[in-house]
Amino acid sequence: MSERIRQLEQIGHATWPSLEDEWLNGWLLRAGGGVTRRSNSANPVDNVTDIGRQIEQTEAWFAERGLPVIVRLTEAADPGIDQRLEARGYEHDLGAIIMTRPTAGFASAGTQDVQLADRPSPRWMEAAAREPGRGGAKRAVLEQLLDHITLPATYAEVGGDEPEAIGLGVVVDNHLAVFMMRTEPPARRRGLATTITAALAAWGSDQRATEAVLQVHPENAPALALYGSLGFEKQYEYWYRQFPASG
C-alpha cells in the first residue's frame, strides 16, 4: 500500500502547483503564498535519521517565507514524525481522502454543455474565488499558482451567464487529477458535479489518462457519497500538523 500511496502522492505533487518547491533531506517543502495548504506544506517522502533536526530546519524554511509551518502526512510516513510534531505542540487537522476510478465508463449525458478551455476564463476565476480563502488578494496568488501548471490542463465550466459549476483537470503520465470542483449553492443537487467530472474524464481519456484521482474532505459527506456513487474508491487519507495553531 505504501508504494501505491507514494505513486498517488507523486501525481498530486506534480499536478497541483506551488510557487516554490525545495527538497530538504527527502522532504518536499512547498510555498505558495498561503493559498491552499497543499501548496504551503512540508511533505515527508523519505525517512530521516534525526527527525528533531529535520523539523527545526523545516520550521526555519517556512519562517524565512513568513508562512506557518504545516506538515502534510500520510500513513506511508514514519509514524515518529507525527508523534514528534504532537509533542512539539503541533495541532492535528483533517486533510483529505484520496479517491480513484478509471477514466473510462462515465455516462456522457449532459457533458456537451460543459465548456472546456486550456486557460481559466474570468468567469471561471470569479467562481473559484468565491471559495473561502481564495478571495481578495489571495485570488491573485491563486492565479499565479495556476500559471505554474505546465502539464496538459483543462478548465471546465457549465452554466448560463455565470458558471454554475467548475472544475479543473490536469494530466500527468496516465493519470487525470481533478481539482477545484465547485458548484454554486443555488445550482446544487442538479447533477452538475457529475456532469463536470464526466467531461473531465472524457478529456483525460483523450489525453491517454486511464485513471482519475481526486480528493475530498473527510467531513464532506455529500461529496463522498457522490463520488462513491460514480465509482470512485478510497485509496488513503492524509492529514495536517500545523504550528503555531491556526485560530
N, C-alpha and C positions, 0 to 999 in steps of 0.2 A: 504493500500500500504506500510505503514511503516513496518509492520510485514514481508511482502514479501522482502523488502529491507534488513531488519535485517537477514532474512534467507539466502539470497544470499551473504550478506557480511560475515556471519559466514563461509559459504562454501569457499569464496575467501581467508579468513584468514587461514583456515585450510589447503587449498591445495597449496597455494603459500608461500614458506618458508621465514623466516628471520634467522639471526644468533642469535638474542636475542629478546625476547618478554617480556614485563613487563606491568602489569595493573597499572594504576595510576588513582584512583578515577573514574573508569568507562571508561577511555580512554585506548585503546590498543596502547602502544608505541613499535615501531619495529625498529631494527637496523640491517642492512645487508651489511655493508662495502661499502655503497654508490652505490651499483648496484641495479637498478630499484627503483623508488620512492615508489612503493607499499611496498617494504621490508624495507624502511627507512622513515617511516612516523608515525605521530600520528593519531589515528583513534577514534574519539569520538563515543562511543557506548551508554553510558548513560549520561543523563543531569547532570550538576554540578551546585551547587548554586553560586559559585564565579568563573566566567569564567576568570576574570583577573588573579586571583591567579593560576588557573589551567594552563593558558598559560605560566606564569612565571616558574612554576615547569617543564612544558614540555620543555621550552627553556633550562633550566638548564640540563635536562636529555640528550638532544641532544648535548649540548655543552661539556658535560663530555666525549662524544664519538667522538668529533671532526667532527660532522655532521651538515649540515644545518638543520634548523627547517622547516619541511614540515608537514602540516596538510591536511589530506585527508577527504573530506566532501561529504555527500550525502544530499538529500532533507529530509531525516529522522532525520538529526542532528538539534539541536537547532539553528535557524537562527541567534541568538545572537552571536554565535561563529564566524560565517563568518563576521558579522558586526564588532565585536571587533578586529578581525585579520586585516581587511581592515583599520580600524582606527589606528592600530599599525604599518602600513606600509607594511603588507604582500601583495605580488603580487598574483593575480589570474592567474591560468594556467589551461589549459584543462587537463582532466584526461582520462576517457574512458566511453563508452556506454556499459552497461552490456546487453547481449542478451541471450536468451534461446530457446530451442526447445526439443522435445522428442528425445531420442536416437534412437528410432525405426523408420523405414521407409526410411532410407537413401538408395539410389541406391548403389549397391556394385560393379559396373563396375570399374575395374582397381585396386581395393583395394588389390588384390592378389599380386600386385607389391610392396606394402608397406612393409618395414621391421620394425618389432616391437621388442623392447628389453627392459628389465627391468632396464638397465643401459645405460647412454649415451655413444655411441661409440666415439672414437677420431674424426671420420668423422663428427658425429653429433655436437660435441663441436666446431669443426672448423667452421661449418656453423653458429652455434649460435653466435660465437664470431665475426662474420662479421657484426652483427647488431651494429649500432652506440652505443657507450657507454659500449660495452661488450668486447672490445679487450684489449690487453696488460695485465697489472697487474689485471685488473678487471675480466679477464677470470678466474683467479684462485679463485676469490671471488665467481663468478658465480658457479664454480664447487663445492665450499663449500656450497652454498645455495642449490644446487640440492642434495647434500649429506644429507641435513637436511629433505628431503622428506621421511617420514616414512610410508605414505599411499600407497596403490596399485598405481603404476605408470607405464606408458609405453612411450618409446621414439620412435617416428615414423620418418622414412626417406624413400625417394624414389629417385631413380636416378641410374646412372651407376657407374663410378669410383669415382665420387664425388656426394654427395647428392644434388639434385636439389630443394628439399623441405623438411622441417622438421616440427615437431610438438611434443607437449607433452600433455599427458592426465593423470590426477590424479583423483582418485575416493574417495569420502567421502560419507558415507551413500548411498543414491540412486542418487547421482549427479556425473556427469563427468565434471570436469573443464578442459578446453582446453587452453593451454598456448604456448608460444614460436613458434607460427606459422610464418614460413619464407619461401618464395620462391625466389630462386636466380633470379636476373633480366633477364638473357637470357632465363630462363625457364618459365617466366610468360605468362599468357593468354593461358595456355595449360590444365587448369583444375586440376593442381596438388594440389592446396589448397583444392579443393573439394574432391579429392581422399584421401588426408591425413585426412581430417575431417571425411569422411565416415568410414575410417579404425579405427580411434579413437573411433567413436561412436559404431562401431561393438564390439570393445574390451570392451568399457564401458558397453555395454549391457551384455556381458559375465560376467562382474563383478557386475551385478544386478543394474547398474545405469539406471534410467529411464528418466533423464533429463540432457541435455548437457548445459553447461554455458561457455560463452567466453566473452572477452572484446575487443572492437575496438575503436581506437582513433576517436573522433568525426569528424576530418577533413580527415579521410581516406575514401573518397567516394567509391573507387573501392571495398574495403573490406566490407563496409556497404552494398553495392549493392550485392556483392557475398553472404554474409551470409543471407541477406534478401531473396535472390532467393532460398536459401537452407531451408528456413522456420524458420530461427531464428527471434525472435521478441524482440524489445527493452523492457526492464523492468525498467531501470532507468539509471541515469548518475552520475558519481562522478567527482569532480574537486579538485584542489590543491590550497592551500595558502602556499606560501614559503617566508621565510625571513632568512637571507638577500637575496635580489633579485639576482637570478641567472643571469649571464651575459655571 
